[in-house]
Amino acid sequence: MPGDVTSAEDRREVVEIVQRSFGSIDVLVNNAGGDPQRQFHNLSEDELHAVVELNLVSSLILSRLILPGMLARGRGHIVNVSSMAGRTSFPLTEAYAAAKDGLIGFTRVLRGDYRRSGVSASTLILGPVRDAGVGVRTAEEVGIKLPPRAFTVSPRAVSKAAVRAIVKDKPEVAVLPGPGRAVRALMDRFPGMGPSMNRMTGVEKTMLTVAEFREREARLAAEEGDEAAGRGPELAPGPRARRED
């Protein structure tokens, strides 16, 4: 059923409807995520809060809502979907990377605290996904090329990894192509390599192209809002005007 995971009312309603319909929730997969794809200094506090709410807080709250039922039954598994963004210093994802890395920490502690009670938790750490998701939509919208297939994974691989994490009770599963696993190990050992690799592979240039596209969208939206309110762009409120400069 559709619902907005950033809405407290929707979160409670979805959990209540599923519990009434099926009697219990034995598995929760927190797969919601997204990023404004804009430069960090141009984002407002509200926009930053929205990124963290979507990518981290919603997973915490949904887990909290279904946890009592799992504990009462003595079984359950929570899968949180994270990202390699923070590990690879992926450009222009400061808030997104912070939230997704926070999700890894949350899952580790949750697993440690409740596993002996029959409720476990796992993290999927994703690299670039082809054929579906934000990356594909962005490429189509902005007109950029996706990474070569050798450096991406399929949605099917992500699904299989989620099942494996639950069945085998894995603490973390990195869903990456062959080269990606080596990159993850290198980044954890030498975190300063990320920016250099992003420049050499063209990732930084690509993401700057995406950011310029998103900034134009944001300016147009602000101007349309000003016109709808009967103001010219030059009379836009200070904070929003500064954010878009």
C-alpha positions in Angstrom: 0.0 0.0 0.0 1.3 3.5 -0.7 2.5 5.7 2.1 4.9 8.5 2.9 7.6 7.1 5.3 8.5 10.7 6.3 5.0 11.2 7.6 4.4 10.1 11.2 0.7 9.6 10.5 1.4 7.5 7.4 4.0 5.4 9.2 1.6 4.5 12.0 -1.3 3.9 9.6 0.7 1.5 7.3 1.9 -0.5 10.3 -1.6 -0.8 11.8 -3.2 -1.8 8.4 -0.5 -4.5 7.8 -0.9 -5.9 11.3 -4.7 -6.0 11.0 -4.5 -7.6 7.6 -1.8 -10.2 8.2 -1.7 -10.5 12.0 2.0 -9.8 12.4 5.0 -8.2 10.8 7.9 -10.7 10.8 10.2 -8.9 8.3 10.8 -5.2 7.7 12.9 -3.9 4.9 13.7 -0.2 5.1 14.4 0.6 1.5 13.4 4.2 1.2 16.0 6.7 0.1 16.8 9.7 -2.0 19.0 12.7 -2.3 18.4 16.3 -3.6 21.6 16.0 -5.7 22.6 19.6 -5.0 25.6 21.3 -3.5 25.6 21.1 0.3 26.0 24.8 0.9 22.9 25.6 -1.2 20.6 23.4 0.9 18.4 24.9 3.6 18.1 23.5 7.1 14.6 22.2 6.2 16.0 20.4 3.1 18.8 18.9 5.2 16.3 17.7 7.8 14.2 16.2 5.0 17.2 14.2 3.7 18.0 12.8 7.1 14.3 12.1 7.8 13.9 10.1 4.6 17.2 8.2 4.8 17.6 7.6 8.5 14.9 8.7 10.8 12.1 6.9 8.9 13.9 3.6 9.3 14.4 4.2 13.0 10.8 5.0 13.6 9.4 2.2 11.6 11.7 -0.3 13.3 10.6 1.1 16.7 6.9 0.7 15.7 7.2 -3.0 14.7 9.8 -4.0 17.3 7.4 -4.7 20.3 5.3 -7.2 18.2 8.5 -9.0 17.1 9.7 -9.2 20.7 6.4 -10.5 21.9 6.6 -13.3 19.3 10.3 -13.9 19.9 11.2 -13.6 16.2 11.7 -11.0 13.5 14.2 -9.5 11.1 14.9 -5.9 10.1 16.8 -5.1 6.9 18.1 -1.6 6.5 19.3 -0.6 3.0 22.4 1.7 3.2 24.9 3.0 0.6 28.6 3.1 -0.3 28.3 6.9 -0.7 30.0 7.7 2.5 32.7 5.1 2.1 33.7 6.3 -1.4 33.3 10.1 -0.7 30.7 10.1 -3.5 30.4 13.8 -4.6 27.6 16.1 -3.4 26.0 13.6 -1.0 27.1 15.0 2.4 23.7 14.7 4.1 22.7 11.5 2.3 26.0 9.8 3.1 25.8 10.9 6.7 22.3 9.4 7.0 23.2 6.2 5.3 26.3 5.7 7.4 24.2 6.4 10.4 21.9 3.6 9.3 24.8 1.2 9.5 25.6 2.2 13.1 21.9 1.9 14.1 21.6 -1.6 12.6 24.8 -2.8 14.4 23.5 -1.6 17.8 20.0 -2.9 17.2 21.3 -6.3 16.2 23.5 -6.4 19.3 20.7 -5.4 21.7 17.9 -7.7 20.4 19.4 -10.7 18.6 19.4 -12.8 21.8 15.6 -12.1 22.1 15.0 -13.6 18.6 14.9 -10.3 16.7 17.9 -9.6 14.4 18.9 -6.9 11.9 21.1 -6.7 8.8 22.4 -3.9 6.6 22.6 -4.0 2.8 25.3 -1.7 1.6 24.6 -0.9 -2.0 26.8 0.4 -4.8 25.4 1.7 -8.2 22.2 -0.1 -9.2 21.3 -0.4 -12.9 17.8 -0.8 -14.5 15.9 0.8 -11.6 16.1 3.4 -8.9 17.3 7.0 -8.5 20.4 6.5 -10.7 18.5 5.4 -13.7 15.9 8.1 -13.4 18.6 10.8 -13.0 20.5 9.6 -16.0 17.3 9.7 -18.1 16.3 13.1 -16.8 19.6 14.8 -17.0 21.0 13.0 -20.1 24.1 11.4 -18.6 25.5 8.0 -19.0 25.3 5.3 -16.3 28.5 3.5 -15.1 29.5 0.5 -17.2 27.6 -2.7 -16.3 30.8 -4.2 -14.8 30.5 -1.5 -12.1 26.8 -1.9 -11.3 24.5 -4.5 -9.8 21.0 -5.5 -10.8 17.8 -5.1 -8.8 17.6 -8.9 -8.7 21.0 -9.0 -7.0 19.8 -6.6 -4.4 16.7 -8.7 -3.8 18.7 -11.9 -3.5 21.1 -10.2 -1.0 18.1 -9.2 1.2 16.8 -12.7 1.3 20.3 -14.1 2.0 20.8 -11.5 4.9 17.6 -12.7 6.5 17.9 -16.5 5.9 21.6 -16.6 6.9 21.3 -13.8 9.5 24.1 -11.8 8.1 25.1 -8.6 9.9 26.1 -6.8 6.7 26.0 -7.6 3.0 27.8 -5.4 0.5 25.9 -5.6 -2.8 28.7 -4.6 -5.2 30.2 -5.9 -8.4 33.6 -7.6 -8.2 35.7 -4.5 -8.5 33.4 -2.8 -6.0 34.4 -5.1 -3.1 38.0 -4.3 -3.6 37.2 -0.6 -3.8 35.3 -0.8 -0.5 38.3 -2.5 1.3 40.6 0.1 -0.1 38.4 3.0 0.9 38.1 1.8 4.5 41.8 1.4 4.7 42.7 4.6 2.8 39.7 7.0 3.0 41.6 9.8 1.3 41.5 7.8 -2.0 37.8 8.5 -2.6 38.0 12.1 -4.0 41.0 11.2 -6.3 39.2 8.2 -7.7 36.0 10.2 -8.2 38.0 12.8 -10.2 39.9 10.2 -12.3 36.8 8.2 -13.2 34.7 11.2 -14.1 32.3 10.8 -11.3 32.9 14.2 -9.9 32.3 15.9 -13.3 29.1 13.9 -13.8 27.7 14.8 -10.4 28.5 18.5 -10.9 26.5 18.3 -14.1 23.6 16.8 -12.1 24.0 19.4 -9.4 23.8 22.3 -12.0 20.6 20.7 -13.4 19.1 20.5 -9.9 20.1 24.1 -9.1 18.4 25.3 -12.2 15.3 23.4 -11.2 15.4 24.9 -7.7 15.7 28.4 -9.0 12.8 28.0 -11.4 10.7 26.5 -8.6 11.6 29.5 -6.4 10.7 32.0 -9.1 7.4 30.3 -9.8 6.6 30.4 -6.1 7.4 34.1 -6.0 5.2 34.8 -9.0 2.4 32.8 -7.5 2.7 34.9 -4.3 2.7 38.1 -6.3 6.4 38.9 -5.8 9.1 39.4 -8.4 12.2 37.2 -8.0 14.1 40.3 -6.7 11.7 40.4 -3.7 12.3 36.8 -2.7 12.9 36.3 1.1 16.5 36.6 2.2 17.3 33.0 3.3 15.8 31.4 0.2 17.5 34.0 -2.1 20.9 33.4 -0.5 20.4 29.6 -0.7 20.0 29.8 -4.5 22.8 32.2 -5.2 
